[in-house]
Structures are given as structure tokens and as C-alpha cells.
């Protein structure tokens, strides 16, 4: 599979929280970092997302903000 997005992070599903319509997917990245994605419940069920499954977080954005204290 090929995709035009430049930011692709491989990880494992840490937790799946189903709501009425959407699902929150917590992904653990190598090195201990985490990223969270909100997708449709239908998509989560179709991909059979469960704890421990290897996944890719694909980030396609025109803006990335940076903040410092």
C-alpha cells in the first residue's frame, strides 16, 4: 500500500474506547510515546481494532503548531 502522507507512525493499540458513534483509539509508539485518534465506530469495527494490534497512525495536515512554556 502507498500513501501520500509523510508522517506515518507505527505503533500498537493500547486501548479502544467505543462511544455511540465514534471510537477513541490510543496508540503506543516505540519509545513509550502515545498518540490518540478519534475514528468512526464503524471503521474501528471494520479494522477489528483490539489491544495489541499493530497499526499505523497516518498524519496528514496542512498545519502543525508548536508551543513552548
C-alpha positions, 0 to 999 in steps of 0.5 A: 500500500502507498500513501501520500502522507509523510508522517506515518507512525507505527505503533500498537493499540493500547486501548479502544474506547467505543462511544455511540458513534465514534471510537477513541483509539490510543496508540503506543509508539516505540519509545513509550510515546502515545498518540490518540485518534478519534475514528468512526465506530464503524471503521474501528469495527471494520479494522477489528481494532483490539489491544495489541494490534499493530497499526499505523497512525497516518498524519496528514495536515496542512498545519502543525503548531508548536508551543513552548512554556 
